[in-house]
């Protein structure tokens, strides 16, 4: 049911030091013609590490990415987006290629030989991995993105209580939005986990990168990994509609035709949880409307007003104890909100959100102010993460 691409989990083999690498000279020969591999430095011969050992070390140390390139030492990236040099030796060409043959199937090797690019995801015992392999101008390069396998609950993530009532909805549209590394996937996983534990639903997910694997509890869950292209979204959304699930989850949705199908799903009575890149409620609405012509805009505003259950926009900021905390911009559908959505009255929407604490609404500035008053973030962090620094500056000084 999913796209037949090299990124499917089923095509990956588990990492194991017991797997004997095949002769790399038989395949990937084109790489030495396009971009010759440098000979490893033989002046000092150091034992080569196992790939699995490096990945386990990175995960246990809390790193988010590991960078590999022939004849360079591995590097790590932490959640503060800083690149850190490792103490491992330079990885020679033979070791690098042996890792490829541990990880990849013949079909993937053939695909990489043709395109020079390969992406894929699979499961290690402690972590889920996403791999980006490219033949760059500097040589063969592999980037591994590490995700925790554990699905945290809404409570464990300290997400607002209103998300439970949002997830209890039987139909409509829930948007989870934010920029890169804003925790969208973790929030969506927690929502799926809540539905799975509390409702006997059929949940169908479409994900460019499957970061969390859910086990059936009260619900039946079907997770599909797809290409991150508008065509792939359209194809798989049509498959989802044919399957008649109760809940459709779409991560990082793209393209006007995909949104058309999303509205079609809601009209048929599905609950749709969709994520996209936008760092506030208003920017989420603006991004959706920008896909449509001026003639279509009124109809889309009406469709949004009738279908939206909630928009949860979020970001992550660093706390005073070196951890990360989520802050939110949350819109909950009320009659007043529906009227404003139909008329694109964004200033009034923000005003309703500011005064809508009873309904579970909050603005980014209020959320950051709460974290500051709890002593979890500094004034500087609040100012850095606000989309309206002047207003939050007034709030921090006790103004309105």
Protein Blocks (a to p, Z undefined) as FASTA:
>chain_A
ZZcdfkbfklpccddfkbccddfklgoklmmmmmccddddfkbccddddfklmmmmmmmn
opabdcddehiacddddfkopacddfbdcddfklmmmmmmmmpcfklmmmmmmnopacdd
dddfkbccdddddddfkbpcdddddddfbdcdfklnopafklmmmmmpmbdcddddddeh
klmmmmmmmmmmmmmmmoccddddddfbafbdcddfkbccdddddddbfklmmmmmmmmm
mnopabdcdehiehjklmmmmmmmmmnopacddddddfbfklmmmmmmmmpcfklmmmmm
mmmmmmmmbdcdddddddfkopacdddddddddfklmmmmmnopaklmmmmmmmmmmnop
acfklmmmmmmmnopacfklmmmmpcblmlmmmmmnopZZ
